[in-house]
């Protein structure tokens, strides 16, 4: 039995074919081009699935979709996605009709959480919190071995926990959210406030041909000893620790998995983050929890495929 996993992002849509054991057999990606509308997107998605079916035939038994946004998993509807600028779009049902395969759909961070549970932890830890650290912050929870949805499917909006009263503006419209401090757009905005000459900074710390102020450039600067860059990462770790401390107190997870582009700067933000966790007054959950980083950039699509195999067939 093979499953197809689909990760729908604002820029790209990734597809994978994996075995029940999580072995990758094939992958494909195309530009989401959300502005062309859901009908065009579904047509291109179904065409990509049809290519896999030519290669794998009846071995393919299910599809799992992770989509960036607020998802109704029961009805397979993307209620709202700021990244795609879509509202109330039915995806799972139409894709089932177009492909003839059962289809399970979830928020993309939930699928990354399922991927962490199956692939990173081999189902050995049953209570897991996953944070996807990218432009924004997503989160998903596996509790007692089950994906936790909450009452409306929206559980896991940890990126919008308020950690600073009247703080920085967040993409969600509120202010002071965790994402407004630890999402890459905020990390870079705080860096810009400290860097005196951005052009010179970018030239010095970017890879040749990729001259841009991004989190990789900021990590290179920290590694080279730039005080401002190190300060930005330490502050990021401090804010992340504040958000995580609250989540760990509520959920008491056995493991926290951090993934996404920003997590590659672990060396520079983890010490400050760990310091906040070490200084909590209620010690037990913090002594027990393991924080680990997943460098698997396809955790979301792998997780979607495995989740589809587990749940799409029911
Ligand atoms: Zn927010």
Boltz pocket constraint, residues with backbone or C-beta under 6 A from the ligand:
constraints:
  - pocket:
      binder: B
      contacts: [[A, 159], [A, 160], [A, 170], [A, 171], [A, 172], [A, 173], [A, 174], [A, 175], [A, 177], [A, 179], [A, 180]]
      max_distance: 6.0
